[in-house]
Structures are given as C-alpha cells and as structure tokens.
C-alpha cells in the first residue's frame, strides 16, 4: 500500500447548475477533489450524478457556475480538459469483432504522441491483465473481462483525472473485488479518481472522501469515517439512507 498525499485540487466544482428548460437537474453544487484522491459522488437514481460527471467531462454544457479540471476551465478550455481526463461511463462498450489487443491498439492510435504508440498499447495490455484472452474477440469476454479492457482503455492514456461511473455495476463479487483493487492501484500510481457508485461497500472501501447528491443538491460531504460519526451510523449505506430521507 502506498500512502497518497494530495496537495492540490485536481477538480473544482463551484456553484454549478444545469437546467433543461424549467427542470433543474443540478442546483448550485460545490465540491473539490484533491490530486491523488479517490472521491466518491453518490446518490439515488435521478439525483444528478451522471449529469455532473458529464459536465465535468465536457460532454454537456454548464448552465451556470464553473468547473476547473487540472487548472483548466471546462467552459473555455475544453480541449485542454479532455487531454487531462478519461471518462468511463456505465454503458461503455467496445467493438465485439476486434480482439482485445486490436481494440487497445485502435484506441491508442487516437492518443499517441510521437513514437509512444507501442508503449501505450503495452501499458493497456498490462492494465487489462487478460493473459492469453487479450487475443480473443471482445464479443467472447465476460462482463468482468470487458470491464478490465475498458478500464485499460481509459487508463493507458495516463490521464490526470479518471472519471468512472458505476464501474462495477453488474459484476459478481470476485470480479467486483478485482476491479476495486485495480482502481486502488490506479490511484496509488498518482491518478486522481472521481467515482460514482451505488455500492456503498465499494465507496466506503475505496474513497478518501464522499459527496452525496440528492435532487440536484449536495446534501452531505466528508470522509467515510467522519460521515459515520456525524450520522451515528454503522456503515455508509445507513448514512446514504439518512441523507436521502433528510431531503425527502
């Protein structure tokens, strides 16, 4: 285990709102993520988590407020932000007729600079850790194997901020455990991770700090241990329920 020592904000979200006509999906949310942290953004379905992640990833525009990623403003410096991040949505997929190796090779072609394409590919293969199955077609992969390949795709570009939405959704216990270990290793290597998950055990185990969004607003924020004390709870799932009920 390598102790992470955050020393600057990799991400700042200040008074950010997102509206769709008269509907306010996100309402003046504020949080920051320090370099090297694993930060959990949690909340019930429809709370605004994915909307927030998509704004941070430059996929949708901000209605008001500001987001800064690695010192770059999302609204005015989108290209610079995209060079700093990787975003792995819950519904991400890969080309099923390609082998895992060919898929990573294809992706590396979009990101390599100079002569480092081969190095990036080897890094991706190492992260995926699929053994001989790296040369099997993606369409034959299990959910766990697919998720490993997708994490490798996201991480082989060496982002400063990795944004992961429900990364272990649908996986069995063993595969979910393996993926959590992979994420922790990624953070220990110096990558900042913004993680969204419904799995409170996962969040409690992985995250240095947590923010909960409900009905478009941040309703609690802190370290898992501090939140357990504040809400007099035995686990983060109980904190989650109390946080939801507090704004119902």
ABEGO torsion letter per residue (X at the ends): XBBBBBABBABBBBGBBBBBEABBABBGBBBBBBBGBBBBBBEBBGAGAAAAAAAAAGABBBABEBBBBGGBBAAAAAAAAAAABBBBBAABBBBAABBAAAAAAAAAAAABBEAAAAAAAAAAAAAAGAEAAAABBAAABBAAAAAAAAAAAAAAAGBABBBBBGAABGBBAAAAAAAAAAAAAAAAAGBBBBBBBABAAAAAAABABBBBBBGGBBABBEBAAAAAAAAGBABAAAAAAAAAAAAX
